[in-house]
Amino acid sequence: MTHDYWAWSMAAATLLPAVLRAATPILLAALGGLISDLAGCINVGLEGLMLVAAFFAVVGSALAAYWLPGLPPVWHAWLGALAGVLAAMLLALLLAVFHLEWGADLIVAGIALNVLAAGLTVFLLSTLVGDKGSTASLDTPVLPALHLPGLQSWPQLDLLLNGEHGRGHHLLLWTALLAIPLLRLLLRHTSTGVWLCASGEHPQAAAEAGIPVKRMRYLALLVSGMLAGLGGVYLSMGYLSLFQSDMTAGRGFLALAAVFVGARGLTGTVLASLLFGASAVLSTRLGAAGIAPQLLYMLPPVVTLLALVAAGARKQGRAHRSS
């Protein structure tokens, strides 16, 4: 019995970090999507924001190494990450201007942003690197992992917090986990969070109460761009150490789905993001078992559809009971 418990605890300690690694980019983008949605601005452009951030993070770190060769490589990585996040925030600002200033439809503008990001990254990739597929020819640094010392006496905890090889988990994984309580604190215990939610729920009443609705929506879209940008940076400087064309592979849309599956709540959004990360891990492990890849590619979208159906049924059930 003790042996079985030990085996199960070690398996869980191995599986959970894998799920967190796969879910981190989705979770970061989903938290950004949640903020903008609560402010009344559905950010359909999360996919494009992540893609642009992933590209400019790698290119920015490579250019920093070229322009500032005297700096340690870790600083090149930080400068690249900053470039990626700023690029995503710039696109989010563009989306905000089109919608809030010029009255563009938010859904159409978001889709256009995704198309722009996909084409722009491939064009710049071909122009700067001479390869439309990836930046494999560039030697780019990555952001560091965080190792927690002193856990050797607790093997399961050490495996959970420092990974299989004891190298620790990527810094942006910890950032994603830290963002959850910080976001809860913002939304529930600050006037900014209250104003932001009021701008989405009752914009006219909020404006009459003196809340700057447009400013709150600008802020929400910029924060959304920042968090989605961090998710993109994680993909190219953490999950991988290079940029590939279309490397987001629908994660931005999964993040948007996580907001709706989670019923526009923080806890639900986090759980939905972990569910989508788990489906990605499951498809990878089933692939190692020799299952047809066509079936594996279907697994994450099928899980997403089932989760959306379950969320819709739950919402209808609550509406029926309340009536």
Sequence and secondary structure as in RCSB ss.txt:
>XXXX:A:sequence
MTHDYWAWSMAAATLLPAVLRAATPILLAALGGLISDLAGCINVGLEGLMLVAAFFAVVGSALAAYWLPGLPPVW
HAWLGALAGVLAAMLLALLLAVFHLEWGADLIVAGIALNVLAAGLTVFLLSTLVGDKGSTASLDTPVLPALHLPG
LQSWPQLDLLLNGEHGRGHHLLLWTALLAIPLLRLLLRHTSTGVWLCASGEHPQAAAEAGIPVKRMRYLALLVSG
MLAGLGGVYLSMGYLSLFQSDMTAGRGFLALAAVFVGARGLTGTVLASLLFGASAVLSTRLGAAGIAPQLLYMLP
PVVTLLALVAAGARKQGRAHRSS
>XXXX:A:secstr
 HHHHHHHHHHHHHHHHHHHHHHHHHHHHHHHHHHHHHTT   TTHHHHHHHHHHHHHHHHHHHHHH TTS HHH
HHHHHHHHHHHHHHHHHHHHHIIIIIT   HHHHHHHHHHHHHHHHHHHHHHHHS SSB TTS      EE   S
 TT HHHHHHHH TTS  EEHHHHHHHHHHHHHHHHHHHSHHHHHHHHHHH HHHHHHTT  HHHHHHHHHHHHH
HHHHHHHHHIIIII SS BTTTTTTHHHHHHHHHHHTTT HHHHHHHHHHHHHHHHHHHHHHHTT  HHHHHHHH
HHHHHHHHHHHHHHHHHHHHHH 
